[in-house]
Amino acid sequence: MFPGGKQRDSVPGTCVDAATGALAGVEAQRVYALHYEDFAGDPRRSLRNLFDFLGVDEASGSLDALAALVRPD
């Protein structure tokens, strides 16, 4: 069920469309878009960018440990 009581068929992009609509009123600097392809291709860089956006300091070795958990298969 989507905002306004709408229900949509399960098709690619539906979740993205719903999230985009839900975030339309949020200030752009408060939204971080993380794309699967970028995350799967370079998890360490994607996590570093996410940490930077959140203002989180990398704990010793945590970024590498987290990136090592990513298995894009």
N, C-alpha and C positions, 0 to 999 in steps of 0.2 A: 504494500500500500504506500502510495506517495502522498506528499502534502496535497491537501485539497480533496483527499479521498480517491484520487485517481489510481487506477491499477493498470499496469502495462505488461505486455507480453515480455518474456525473457529473451531479449535480443542483445547482441553486442552493443555496448555504448549506453545501455539503459542506466546503469549505476553511475557512469560518468555524467550523463545528462542530469540525473537526479542530484548528484553532488554539486554540479555546476550551478544548477538552479537554486539549491539551498544556500550556496555560498555567495550568490549574486549581491546580497546586501552587506557582505563583510568587507571591511577595508582590505585592499589588495596586499598591503604590507603584513597582514595577519594570516595570509593564506600561503601555504607552501605546496607546490605541485610536485609530486614524486612520480615519475613515469617508470613503469615496470622495466622497459627496455634499458633505460639508463641504470636502474638499480641492479638488474641482472648482469649487465655488461661490465659495470665498475662499481661494485657495492661499497668499496672503501671510500671512493670519492663521493658517492651519493650520501653515505652516512655522514661524512665530514661536512658536506653542505647542509644536511639536515641539522646536525649538531650546531653549526654556525648560526643557522636560522633561529634555532631554539635558544641560543645563548648558553649552550651546555659545553663546558670544558671537557675535553677528552681525558678520561681517566687513563692512567698508564696502561697501555696495551689494549684497552677495551675496544677501540675502533677496529683494530686488526682481528680481535677475537670475534666480534660481531660480524664483520665482513666474511670471515671464514665459515660462518654458519649458512651463508647464502648458497643455495643449490638451485639454479634456475632450470631444472629439468622437469 
